[in-house]
Amino acid sequence: MGNKKNQPGSMEEAEEMTVTLTLDDGTEQECVVLTIFEAGGRDYIALLPLDGQEDEDGEVYLYRYLEDAEGNPDLANIEDDEEYEIVADAFDELLDTEEYDELVGEDELE
């Protein structure tokens, strides 16, 4: 019998990435990265706020996802309503094609 140890944390924990956003008012909001996806030829990221007492249930933040020359991730606001509609529709389609509960944990669905 070997003493084989698994890495600490469950598989889900290993896959769950979080980012901390600095909001316009200077407060910080920690978010889980749901997915990075393409819409209209650009990459976007979908973030789910953690412990969002002020946020409506299930509110998802959508941002442009960019990488600098060194490959470091960067987020940019979606400024245009038309662009936002394209991104939101693409994200909705993504939820329809993939199982929603794979992106958002069962305990967050009500």
C-alpha positions as CSV (number, residue, x, y, z in Angstrom):
1,M,0.0,0.0,0.0
2,G,1.5,3.3,-1.1
3,N,1.2,6.6,0.6
4,K,0.0,8.4,-2.4
5,K,-1.4,11.9,-1.5
6,N,-3.6,14.0,-3.7
7,Q,-3.0,17.7,-4.0
8,P,-4.8,19.7,-1.4
9,G,-8.3,21.0,-2.3
10,S,-10.9,19.4,-4.5
11,M,-11.0,19.4,-8.2
12,E,-13.5,22.2,-8.2
13,E,-11.3,24.4,-6.0
14,A,-8.4,24.0,-8.4
15,E,-10.6,25.1,-11.4
16,E,-12.2,28.1,-9.7
17,M,-10.2,31.2,-10.4
18,T,-11.0,34.5,-8.7
19,V,-10.2,38.1,-9.5
20,T,-10.6,41.2,-7.5
21,L,-12.1,44.2,-9.2
22,T,-11.7,47.7,-8.1
23,L,-15.0,49.4,-8.7
24,D,-15.6,53.0,-9.8
25,D,-16.2,54.1,-6.2
26,G,-12.9,52.6,-5.0
27,T,-14.3,49.5,-3.3
28,E,-13.0,46.1,-4.2
29,Q,-15.2,43.2,-5.3
30,E,-13.9,39.6,-5.4
31,C,-15.4,37.7,-8.3
32,V,-15.3,34.1,-9.6
33,V,-14.2,33.8,-13.2
34,L,-17.1,31.9,-14.9
35,T,-15.7,31.8,-18.4
36,I,-13.7,33.6,-21.1
37,F,-15.5,33.6,-24.4
38,E,-15.5,35.2,-27.8
39,A,-18.1,37.5,-29.2
40,G,-17.9,39.7,-32.3
41,G,-14.3,38.9,-32.8
42,R,-13.1,39.9,-29.3
43,D,-12.6,38.0,-26.1
44,Y,-14.8,38.7,-23.1
45,I,-14.8,37.5,-19.5
46,A,-17.9,36.7,-17.3
47,L,-17.4,37.2,-13.6
48,L,-19.8,36.3,-10.7
49,P,-19.4,38.5,-7.6
50,L,-18.8,36.7,-4.4
51,D,-20.6,37.7,-1.2
52,G,-22.5,40.4,-3.1
53,Q,-25.0,41.7,-0.5
54,E,-25.7,44.7,-2.7
55,D,-25.9,42.7,-5.9
56,E,-29.0,41.1,-7.3
57,D,-28.9,37.3,-7.2
58,G,-27.1,35.9,-10.2
59,E,-25.8,39.2,-11.5
60,V,-22.9,38.5,-13.8
61,Y,-20.3,41.2,-14.8
62,L,-19.1,41.1,-18.4
63,Y,-15.9,42.8,-19.4
64,R,-13.5,42.8,-22.4
65,Y,-10.7,40.4,-21.8
66,L,-7.3,41.5,-23.1
67,E,-3.7,40.4,-22.6
68,D,-0.7,42.7,-22.7
69,A,2.6,42.0,-24.6
70,E,3.8,39.8,-21.7
71,G,0.5,37.8,-21.7
72,N,-0.8,39.3,-18.4
73,P,-4.6,39.5,-18.3
74,D,-6.4,42.9,-18.4
75,L,-10.0,43.8,-18.3
76,A,-11.7,46.8,-20.0
77,N,-15.2,48.1,-19.6
78,I,-17.7,47.6,-22.4
79,E,-18.6,51.2,-23.3
80,D,-21.1,50.7,-26.1
81,D,-24.7,49.5,-25.5
82,E,-24.7,47.7,-28.9
83,E,-21.5,45.9,-28.0
84,Y,-22.9,45.0,-24.6
85,E,-26.0,43.5,-26.3
86,I,-23.8,41.3,-28.5
87,V,-21.7,40.1,-25.6
88,A,-24.8,39.5,-23.4
89,D,-26.5,37.5,-26.1
90,A,-23.3,35.4,-26.7
91,F,-23.1,34.7,-23.0
92,D,-26.7,33.7,-22.9
93,E,-26.1,31.3,-25.8
94,L,-23.1,29.9,-24.0
95,L,-25.3,29.2,-21.0
96,D,-27.8,27.5,-23.2
97,T,-25.3,25.3,-24.9
98,E,-23.3,24.4,-21.8
99,E,-25.0,23.3,-18.6
100,Y,-25.5,26.4,-16.5
101,D,-24.8,24.5,-13.3
102,E,-21.3,23.6,-14.7
103,L,-20.5,27.4,-14.7
104,V,-22.4,28.3,-11.5
105,G,-22.4,26.0,-8.5
106,E,-25.7,24.3,-7.6
107,D,-25.8,26.1,-4.3
108,E,-25.9,29.5,-6.1
109,L,-28.9,28.5,-8.2
110,E,-32.3,29.3,-6.6
